[in-house]
């Protein structure tokens, strides 16, 4: 008798957990967007956020650099190696 009761409780909790998981995923994914995969040979812009420069005000410095050609992509196609100039 007690075993059947506990099995029913377990089944209801599993169903509730699934609905909560779905609703949490819905609200989490609301603020996310999918990232397009890079392809070899495409031209891309490089974010200058972490590129330091001497003698300039950071606010007035370039925010984006480029366009650079993609030489190869990483294991998941979201990272790539760029053909950068020597300067």
N, C-alpha and C positions, 0 to 999 in steps of 0.2 A: 504494500500500500504506500509506504513512505517512498520507495524507489520510484514508483510511477509519478508521484507528486514532484519529486526532485527532477525527474526527466522532463516533465511539463514546464517546470520553472526554468530549467536550462534551455529548453527550446524557445520560450518566450524571451529570455534574456538575449539569446543569440539573434533573434529577429530584431529586437530593439537596438542591439549593438550595430547591426547592419544598417538600419535606418539612420542612426546617429552618424555613422561613418559616411553615409551618402550625403547627409546635410552638411557635415563639416567639409567634405570635399567640394561641395557646390560653392560654399562661401570662400574657401581657400582659393579655388580656381578662378573666382570672379576677378581677382586682381592680377592674375598671371596671364601672360600671352606666350604663344608658341614662338620659338626662335627658328628663323629660316636657316637651313643648312648652307654652308659655303661650298662653292664648287671651284675646282681648279681652273684658273684662267680668268675669273671674274675680277672686276675692279671694286675695291672697298675703301672706305675712309677709316683712318686710324684715330681713335679717341686720344686726345692729348692731355688727359687728366693727370697721368703719372709721368709725363715727360717734363723734366725741369729745364729751365732756361736761365741764363745768367744775365743780369742787368735789365730785366724787364719786369713790369708789374704783372702779376699773375692774372689779374682781372682783364687786362688788355691783351694778353697773349692769345694765340690761336687756340681754339677749343678742339678743332678737328684738323687732321692732316691727311693729305692724300690727293689723289686716288692712287692706290697701290695694287699691283697685280698679285694674285694668290699663287704661290708656287706649289704648295701641298697642303692638305688638310689633316687634322688630327684623327684620332681613333673614333671619335663620335661626330665628326664633321662640324663641330661648333667652334673649334680652334683651328687656326691656320698659320702657315709660315708665309711671310710677305716678302716681296722683292723690294727692298728699301735702297734708297740712294746712299752713297758713301758719306755724304755730309749730314 
